Amino acid sequence: MGSLDFDNESEHLAFRNTKMLVQELVNTERSYVDDLKDVVLGYKVKVEQSTACPILRSNSNTIFGNIEDIYNFHSKIFVGELERSLESNVVGSVFCNNIANFEMYATYCKNKPHSENFLSTTDVTFLTQCQRDLHHVLDLRSYLLKPVQRIMKYHLILEKLLKYAPQRNNKRRDELQEALSIMERVPRYANDVIHLMGLEGYSGDFDTLGGLLMQENFLVYINGQRKATPRQIFIFQYALLFSKPVPTKASSRKISVVQAPKYSYKNHVALSQIGLTRFLQDDVNNLQFAIKVYKKNQAGQASKTNSGTGEMFVIQAATTQIRDHWIDKIEHLLFEQFASMKNRAASSVL
């Protein structure tokens, strides 16, 4: 590597900080790859080769999802490219060039609740023995959470790298900015899934609700009640799901494990049965919007002719930005559903 020229001491300091951050990224990446290797070789391979636990073997895809694909990507491609970026200082492009590979985390996160549910209701004696063989303090469920945790950390380092990127090198800054945008979008979905993992009491099939789009904590006034009730609301492609936050007990384990928050299912409503009110007369702080739920008529359609039926939810967000974001998303989904119904009606006529 040739000599480097700096216009001032601040540029030199920024360069040193950048090198330290990239080295930290590489070191933690190597550790992450080791953890993935233990899951694949120490658990997944043994489960799939064992004849002692047919229930585990037949549900290997449910338990592990696509973690082997994630391991192959990080061990064979990503960690090597990061190591080479130590010298070339192009870490932003390493992320940008692997956009398609990071999309596999969405698949992993989508499967994670199914994995968690299966392991919590199945005899895991065989897996406990695998844990002993690996000399792990943490159990498999803790290791299966590591991809979710890892994907949520990349953007933190990229934010710091962008802070130290020299203003005169626009290409490097643009690459870091693009990388940051990518690594913010993927963990946002991962975070939503972590919250969904904590939902208890829902006996339905999430697939019938469509894909999970967002989740947020709100205060909800139900049917004109004066006292608001805290609700964690999940918005899917076809439905809104309401749940009640459940206080989590402090873990007695010596090793700290990141736990998913817990929620108790209350109810859900199809988007095809709701009406949305963006502005409320008494909402001086612009934090609220209202959802009116209409009961279906005999034809199975939401009836808006009888205003006395159904429920009214006045939903209060923590900020105006959250409120507006949710209103825009719900309006967009309602418009999509209306357009779809209109197209189906036109097709039936033809």
N, C-alpha and C positions, 0 to 999 in steps of 0.2 A: 504494500500500500504506500503510495507516494506521500510527500509532505503535504500538509494542509495549511492553507492560508486563511486567517480570520481577520475581519475588519476591526474587531474590538474584543475585549475580554468577555463580554456577554455572549458573543457567538461561540467563543471557545467553551464557555461553561455550558451553553445549550448543547453543544456537540458531546461533551462528556456525559451530561445527563441522558442524552439520547442513547449513547452506547450502553450506559448502565441499565436503562429501561429495556432495551432489546436483549441484553444479556439475562435480565430477570425473566423476560418472556420466554427465552430459550430454555432456561433452567426449569421453569415451572412446566413448560411443555414436555420436557423429557420425563419429568415426574408423572405427568398426566398419562403419557404413553405407557409408562410402567404399570400404572393402575389399570388402564384398559387391557393391557396384556394379561394381568392377573385374572381379570374377569373372563376374558375369552378362553385362555388356556387352563386357568385354575378352576373355573366353574362351567362355562358353556360347553367346552369340549368334553369334559367329564360327564356332564349331564347327558349329552347326546350319544356318548359311547356306553353309558351304563345300562345294564338290563335290570338293575335292582329297583329303579324308580321309573316305571313306564309313564306315570302321570306327569312327571317333570319332563321327561324326554319328549312326549307328545305335545307339550306346551312350551317348548324351548323358544319358539318365536315370540310367544306372548311374554315370557319372562325377560328375554334379553333384547327383544326388538332388533334393530339393525346395528347394535353396538359393535359387531365384528366389522361391518363396513366402515364405521367411524374409526375403529382401531387401525384398519388397513390404511385409511387416508392419512391419519396423523403420523403413523409410524413409517410409512413408505414414501410419503410426499411432503407433508406440511412441516414436520420437525426439521427435515433436511433443508428445506427452502428457508426456514427461519434461521438456521445455523449459518447458511451462506449469506444471509442478509446482514449478519454481524459486520462483515467486511464491506459490502456494497452499500449498506444503509438504505435499502429500498424495501423496508418491511411493509409499507403500505401496499405496494404492488403485489406482495406475496398474498395478502388477503384478497385483493381485487381479482387476482388470477384464479382464485379458488372459490368464487361465488357459488358455483354449481355444487361443489362438494359440501359447503356449509349448509346447503338446503336439506341435507340428510338429517340435520338436527331437528327439523320440523317434524319429520317422520318419527324420529325417536321420541320426541316430546308428546306426540299424539298417542303413541303406544304406552307411554309411561303410566297413566292411570290404570290401564288394564293389567300391566305388570304388577303394580302395587296391590291391586285388588286380588290378583291370583296368589301372590306370595303371602298375603295376610290371611288367606282362607285355606291354605294348603299345608300339609305336613312337610317341613323343610329340614328334617333330620339329616338327609343326605347333603344338603347345602351347608349345614352346620359343620359336618365333617370336612367338607372342602375348605371351609374357613379355617379349621384347625390345621389342615395340611399346609395352608398358605401362611400360617402364623399371623393372621390378621386379627386386630382388635375389633375392627368394625365388621359388621355383617354384610352380606351381599346387597341388601337393599340400600345401604349407605353408599356402596360402590356404584350401584346403578344410578344414583343421584349425581355422581360426579360429572357426567357429560352435561347435565343441565346446569350445574354450578359453573363449569368451565366456560360454557358458551356465554354466560352472563358476565364474565370477567374481562374478556378481550377488549371490549369497548373502553374499559377504564384505563388500560394501558395506552390504547390508541389516542384517547383524549389527552393524556400527558405528552405523548410523542408529538401530537399536533401543536401543543403549546410550545414545544421547543424547536419546531421546524423553522428553519430560517426563512424570513420573508422574501428573500431574493430568489429562492428556489421554488417557483410556482408549481412545477411539475410534482415535486415531492409533496408539497402541501396538498395539492389536488388529489394525489393518490391516497394520502392519509385521510383526507376528508371523505373520500369515497369509501374507503375501508371502514371508517367510523360509522358511516351511514348504514353500511351492510351489517355490521356487527351490533348495531342498535336494534335493527329490525328483527333479526333472528332471536335474540334473547327476550325481546318483548313478548313474543309468542311463547317462549319457554316459561317466562314468568306467569303468563296467563294459565298455562297448563299446570304449573305448580299449585296455583290456587284451586284449580279444578280438582286436583288430586285430593285436596282436603275436604271435598264435599261428601257428606254422609247422608244416608236416608233416601237417596234418589234411586228408584228401582227400574227406571226406564233405560232405554238404549240411547246413548248420546248421538249415535249416527242419525237417528230420526230427527234430531234437532238441527242437523247441518253442522258445518264446521264452527268451532269456537273462534270468535272474532275479538272480543274484548271482555275484560272484567274490571269492576271498580267498586269501591265502598261508597255507599250513599246513606243519607238519612231519608226515610220514607214515611210520609203521612198517608195512612190508609183510610179511605172512605171518610175524609173530613176530620179524622182524629187530631186533637190539638198536640198530642205528644208524638214526636217522631220516633221511629224504630230504626236502628241500624240494620242495614241489609247489604250483603255482598251480591251484586247483580252480575250475572253472566249473560252476554248477548251472543247468540248463535245466529246462523244464517236464517233460521226459521222461527226462532223463539227467544223470549226473555225468561231467564230462570232466576228466581229470588231465593236467597238463603240467609240464614242468621249466623253471624260470627260466633264461634264457640271459643271461650278462653282456653288456652292450652296450658297444661300443667308443666311446671318446670321439670326437666329431665333429671333423674337421679344418677344417670350414668356419668362416669368421670370424663369420658370423651365427649366433647361437644359435637352434636350432629345437627346439621341444618334440617329443621322439620317444616313440613308444609303446614300452613295455617289450616284450621279446621272450621268447617261450616256445616250447619244443619239445614237440609233442604226444607223449604217452605212451600213453594208452588212454582209453576211455570205456565206461561201463556204463549200461544202461537201468535206470531206477528200479524197473521191474517185476521186476528180478532181484536186488534187494538186501534185506537185513535190517538194521535199525538197532538198535544198543545204546547207550542214553543214558548209563548209568553203568558205569564200569570199576573193578574192585576196587583196583587199584594207583594209581589217579589221585587222589592226595591233594589236588591243586590244582584239581580240577574243570576241566581244560582239554581233556580228551580225550573222544572218542566213537568208536564202531567201526562200520564198514560191512562186512558179510559179503556177498560176491557168490556167488550160487547159479547153477550152470549149468542151462540149460534141458533139460527132458526131451524125449522124442520128440514129445510133443504141443505142444512149443513153449512150455511153461510153466516158470517157475522152480521147480526141485525143491529142497525143504528137508528131504527125507527122508534125504539122504546128506550128512552134515556134513563129510565129507572132501573134497568137491568145491568148486571155486571158490577165491576169494582172500579174505583178511582184511586190511582196512586200518584201522589205529588212527590216527586223525586228531587232531592236537594243534593247538589254536588259540593265538593270542597272548594272548587274554583270555577270561575266563569269559563275558563278554557276547557275544563273537563265537561261541563254542561254542554257547551256548544259542540264539542267533538262527538258526544253521544247523540245529541239531537241530529247532527248531520248524518251520522252513521245509520240511525234508525230511519230517518227520512229516505235515505238512499235505498235501504233494504225494502221499505214499503213501496217505493217507486218501482223497484225491480219486480216485486211480487205483482204489482198492478199491471205492469207491462207483460209479465208472463201470463197472467190470467186473460188479458186482452188478446194476446196472440193465440192462446188455446181456444178462446171463444170464436175467434175469426177462423181458425182451422176447422172447428167443428161445423161451422156454417158451410164451409167449402166441402 
